[in-house]
Amino acid sequence: MFEAVEELIGEHADLEKKLADPSVHSDQANARKLNKRYAELTPIVATFRAWKQSAEDIETAKEFAAVDPDFAAEAKELAAQREGLTEKLRLLLVPRDPSDDKDVLLEVKAGAGGDESALFAGDLLRMYLRYAERVGWKTEIIDATESELGGYKDVQVSVRTKGGNGATEPGQGVWARLKYEGGVHRVQRVPATESQGRIHTSAAGVLVTPEAEEVEVEVNMNDLRIDVYRSSGPGGQSVNTTDSAVRITHLPTGVVASCQNEKSQLQNKEQAMRILRSRLLAAAQEAAEQEASDVRRSQVRSVDRSEKIRTYNYPENRISDHRTGFKAYNLDQVLDGDLDPVIQACVDTDSAAKLAAAH
């Protein structure tokens, strides 16, 4: 069942030798690549060795139990531990999303519902900022267009691990958790603007893209159109007397990125380039997935990210995820950043689908 692990053990040993060679570290990019792969394989190798050792331990316990019945319970306990190691190894061997270790750019956009939708977009942003604070991630609002009532028509935020792009543990990056948030989020509540107390339904869209490093996306400056304009606040009032806001258009693809939050044109240009690279990387990955087989697509993205992925029902204090069937009556806590159970349901559903596709 785990025949392929022997090859991974060989690769792991080979990487260990390479990383011990000082000359390898003269090329920092290559050294980072080797280190990342080594870190990915280490838990697989360690678990497989523990799994193999468990078989020997069980046999030894059974031999002792034949002489002393008191060892029968130990043999049973070891058998249960082996089952746990078997399941852990299965999960470790599931094809990984290569972007799982990346940081992300998260965008929340108001949708149907006017001012109420913009207020809800603000609530979603606060939820993600609180969640990031709970797990120890760093956040930075890159660009934002506020609404009249204090919500957001559109807001983009960078979410990063403390160590920058890439997590210290394989598969523990921001993308590994927040990639399931992309889609349309629906809210059911009595809006602040509703005088009759009627429940309204509105929606906001969330877009999550893994943040690209410069080496991953090569951008030809001749392919860019860069426009500068004056930053504006709520209601369109000018909040800047100089043309510091920047909009960058990638002409071959039509992908657009803009930023107006920084004080200088140079800073806004740098932030807009970050957004552009990530969007180009996401577009390239999406195109690759479209060309792949149905099996490959199910492995890469088995949790559907289509419309209305989740409903936030305020009167019932209920949160429902329509992809996984998750439902809980602690909406107030979720909006305060307690998102882990909701996200874990997506992770579990995704893992189960990948396991099914792999067998």
C-alpha positions in Angstrom: 0.0 0.0 0.0 2.9 2.4 0.8 5.4 1.1 -1.7 6.0 4.6 -3.1 7.3 5.7 0.4 10.5 3.8 -0.2 11.3 6.1 -3.1 10.5 9.2 -1.0 12.8 7.9 1.7 15.6 7.7 -0.9 14.8 11.2 -2.1 14.8 12.4 1.6 18.3 10.8 2.2 19.6 12.4 -1.0 18.4 15.8 0.0 20.0 15.4 3.4 23.4 14.8 1.7 22.9 17.8 -0.6 21.9 20.2 2.2 25.0 19.1 4.2 27.2 20.3 1.3 28.2 24.0 2.0 28.5 24.7 -1.8 24.8 24.1 -2.2 24.0 27.1 0.0 25.9 29.5 -2.4 22.7 29.4 -4.5 20.1 30.7 -2.0 17.1 30.1 -4.3 18.1 26.5 -4.9 18.9 25.9 -1.2 15.4 27.2 -0.3 13.8 24.9 -2.8 15.8 21.9 -1.5 15.0 22.8 2.1 11.3 23.1 1.4 11.2 19.7 -0.3 13.2 18.2 2.6 10.7 19.6 5.1 7.8 18.2 3.1 9.2 14.7 3.1 10.4 14.6 6.8 7.0 13.9 8.4 6.3 11.2 5.8 9.6 9.5 6.4 9.2 9.7 10.2 5.6 8.4 10.2 6.5 5.6 7.9 9.4 4.5 10.1 7.1 4.6 13.1 4.5 2.6 11.2 7.0 -0.1 10.3 8.4 -0.2 13.9 4.8 -0.6 15.2 4.5 -4.0 13.4 7.6 -5.3 15.2 6.4 -4.0 18.5 3.0 -5.7 18.1 4.6 -9.0 17.3 6.9 -8.7 20.4 3.9 -7.9 22.6 2.0 -10.9 21.2 5.0 -13.2 22.0 5.1 -11.9 25.6 1.3 -12.3 25.9 1.6 -16.0 25.0 3.6 -16.3 28.2 2.0 -13.6 30.3 -1.6 -12.6 29.5 -1.0 -9.2 31.0 0.7 -8.2 27.8 -2.5 -8.8 25.7 -3.7 -5.3 26.6 -0.5 -3.8 25.5 -0.7 -5.6 22.1 -4.2 -4.3 21.7 -3.1 -0.8 22.4 -0.2 -1.0 20.0 -2.6 -2.3 17.3 -4.8 0.8 17.8 -1.7 3.1 17.6 -0.7 1.4 14.3 -4.2 2.1 12.9 -3.7 5.7 13.8 -0.3 5.8 12.1 -1.8 4.1 9.0 -4.4 6.8 8.7 -1.9 9.6 9.3 0.4 8.2 6.6 -2.5 8.0 4.1 -3.2 11.7 4.7 0.4 12.6 4.4 0.6 10.8 1.0 -2.4 12.7 -0.4 -1.3 15.0 -3.2 -0.5 18.4 -1.7 -1.5 21.8 -3.0 1.9 23.3 -4.0 0.7 26.7 -2.8 -0.2 25.6 0.7 2.9 27.2 2.3 2.2 30.6 0.7 0.9 33.9 2.1 -2.2 35.3 0.5 -3.8 38.4 -0.8 -7.5 38.5 0.3 -10.1 40.7 -1.2 -13.6 41.4 0.0 -16.0 43.1 -2.3 -19.6 44.3 -1.7 -22.1 42.6 -3.9 -25.9 42.6 -4.1 -27.5 44.6 -1.3 -26.1 48.1 -1.7 -25.0 49.7 1.6 -26.0 46.6 3.6 -23.6 44.5 1.5 -20.8 47.0 2.1 -21.4 46.8 5.8 -21.3 43.1 5.6 -18.0 43.2 3.7 -16.7 45.2 6.6 -17.9 42.5 9.0 -16.1 39.9 7.0 -12.9 41.9 6.9 -13.0 42.2 10.7 -13.6 38.4 11.0 -10.5 37.7 8.9 -8.4 40.2 10.8 -9.5 38.7 14.1 -8.8 35.2 12.9 -5.3 36.2 11.7 -4.7 37.7 15.1 -5.7 34.5 16.8 -3.4 32.3 14.8 -0.5 34.8 14.9 -0.5 36.0 11.3 0.4 39.5 10.2 -2.1 41.6 8.2 -1.8 44.7 6.1 -4.6 46.6 4.3 -3.2 47.3 0.9 -6.1 49.1 -0.8 -9.6 50.0 0.4 -12.7 51.9 -0.9 -15.0 52.7 1.9 -18.7 53.1 1.7 -20.8 56.0 2.9 -22.0 54.2 6.1 -18.6 52.9 7.1 -18.4 49.5 5.3 -16.3 48.7 2.3 -17.1 48.6 -1.4 -13.8 46.8 -1.9 -10.9 46.1 0.4 -7.7 44.1 -0.2 -5.5 42.8 2.6 -2.2 41.0 2.8 -2.2 38.0 5.2 1.3 36.6 6.0 3.0 34.3 8.4 5.4 35.8 10.8 8.3 34.5 8.8 7.1 36.2 5.6 6.1 34.3 2.4 6.2 30.6 3.4 5.4 28.9 6.7 7.9 27.2 9.0 5.9 23.9 8.9 4.9 22.4 5.5 1.3 22.8 4.7 0.8 25.4 7.5 0.9 28.5 5.4 -1.9 31.0 5.1 -3.2 29.6 1.8 -3.6 26.1 3.3 -6.4 27.6 5.6 -7.8 30.6 3.8 -8.1 29.1 0.3 -11.5 27.7 1.2 -12.8 31.3 1.8 -13.1 32.2 -1.9 -16.6 32.6 -3.1 -19.9 34.4 -2.3 -20.8 34.8 1.3 -24.5 35.5 2.0 -25.9 37.3 5.0 -29.5 37.2 6.4 -30.2 39.9 9.0 -32.2 43.1 9.7 -30.0 45.9 8.1 -29.2 49.0 10.1 -31.0 51.0 7.4 -34.3 48.9 7.7 -37.0 50.8 9.7 -39.6 48.0 9.5 -37.5 45.3 11.1 -37.6 43.0 8.0 -34.9 40.5 7.4 -32.9 41.1 4.2 -30.5 38.9 2.3 -27.4 40.4 0.7 -24.0 39.1 -0.2 -20.3 39.9 -0.4 -17.6 38.3 -2.5 -14.3 37.0 -1.2 -11.3 36.4 -3.5 -8.2 34.7 -2.1 -5.0 34.3 -4.1 -1.6 32.9 -3.1 0.9 35.7 -3.0 3.5 35.2 -5.8 7.2 35.7 -5.4 9.0 37.6 -8.2 10.8 34.5 -9.3 7.4 32.7 -9.9 5.8 35.3 -12.2 8.0 37.0 -14.8 6.4 40.3 -15.8 7.6 42.2 -18.8 7.4 45.9 -18.0 6.7 46.5 -21.7 3.4 44.6 -21.2 2.2 47.0 -18.5 0.1 50.2 -18.8 0.6 52.2 -15.6 -2.0 55.0 -14.9 -1.7 57.4 -12.0 -4.6 59.3 -10.5 -5.7 61.1 -7.3 -6.7 59.0 -4.3 -10.3 59.4 -3.2 -12.2 58.7 0.0 -15.9 57.9 0.7 -18.3 59.9 -1.5 -15.6 60.5 -4.1 -14.1 63.4 -2.1 -10.4 64.0 -2.9 -8.1 63.1 0.0 -4.9 63.7 -1.9 -3.7 66.7 -3.9 -1.2 64.7 -5.9 -1.6 61.9 -8.4 -0.3 59.2 -6.0 -2.8 56.4 -6.7 -1.6 53.8 -9.2 -3.5 51.4 -11.5 -1.5 48.8 -13.5 -3.0 46.9 -16.4 -1.3 43.8 -17.8 -2.1 44.2 -21.5 -1.7 40.6 -22.7 -4.3 39.3 -20.1 -6.3 42.4 -19.2 -5.6 41.7 -15.5 -5.8 45.0 -13.5 -4.4 45.9 -10.0 -4.6 49.2 -8.2 -3.5 50.7 -4.9 -4.2 54.1 -3.4 -3.6 53.6 0.3 0.0 54.5 0.5 1.3 58.1 0.7 3.7 58.0 -2.2 3.2 56.9 -5.8 6.2 54.6 -5.6 4.8 52.8 -2.6 1.4 52.4 -4.3 3.2 51.1 -7.4 5.0 48.4 -5.4 1.8 47.3 -3.7 -0.1 47.2 -7.0 2.7 45.0 -8.5 2.3 42.6 -5.6 -1.4 42.3 -6.3 -0.7 41.9 -10.1 1.8 39.1 -9.7 -0.5 37.2 -7.4 -3.4 37.6 -9.8 -1.3 36.5 -12.8 -0.1 33.4 -10.8 -3.7 32.6 -9.9 -4.8 32.9 -13.5 -2.0 30.7 -14.7 -2.8 28.0 -12.1 -6.5 28.2 -13.0 -5.7 27.7 -16.7 -3.5 24.7 -15.8 -6.3 23.2 -13.8 -8.7 23.7 -16.7 -6.4 21.7 -19.0 -5.9 18.9 -16.5 -8.0 15.8 -16.3 -11.1 15.4 -14.1 -9.1 13.4 -11.6 -6.4 15.9 -11.4 -8.9 18.7 -10.9 -10.6 16.8 -8.1 -7.3 16.4 -6.4 -6.3 20.0 -6.7 -9.6 21.6 -5.8 -12.2 19.1 -4.6 -14.1 21.6 -2.5 -16.2 23.6 -4.9 -15.6 27.4 -4.7 -18.7 28.5 -6.5 -21.4 31.0 -5.5 -23.0 31.0 -2.0 -20.5 29.0 -0.2 -21.7 30.1 3.2 -24.6 31.8 4.9 -24.5 34.0 8.0 -27.9 34.0 9.6 -28.0 36.7 12.4 -31.6 36.0 13.8 -30.7 32.4 14.5 -27.0 33.1 15.3 -26.3 30.4 12.7 -23.4 29.8 10.3 -23.8 27.3 7.5 -21.2 26.1 4.9 -23.1 24.8 1.9 -20.1 22.8 0.5 -19.4 20.7 3.6 -22.8 20.7 5.4 -21.2 22.3 8.4 -23.7 24.1 10.7 -23.2 25.8 14.1 -25.1 28.3 16.2 -22.2 30.4 17.3 -22.2 33.0 14.5 -21.2 35.8 17.0 -18.0 33.8 17.9 -17.2 33.0 14.3 -17.5 36.7 13.3 -15.1 37.4 16.2 -12.5 35.2 14.6 -13.4 31.7 15.8 -13.1 30.4 12.2 -11.1 27.2 12.7 -14.0 24.7 13.1 -15.6 26.1 9.9 -12.3 25.9 7.9 -11.4 22.5 9.3 -14.6 21.1 7.9 -13.5 22.3 4.5 -10.0 20.8 5.0 -11.5 17.4 6.1 -13.9 17.3 3.1 -11.1 18.2 0.7 -8.8 15.5 2.2 -11.5 12.9 2.0 -12.2 13.7 -1.7 -8.4 13.5 -2.5 -8.1 10.2 -0.7 -11.0 8.8 -2.7 -9.5 10.1 -5.9 -6.1 8.5 -5.1 -7.6 5.0 -4.6 
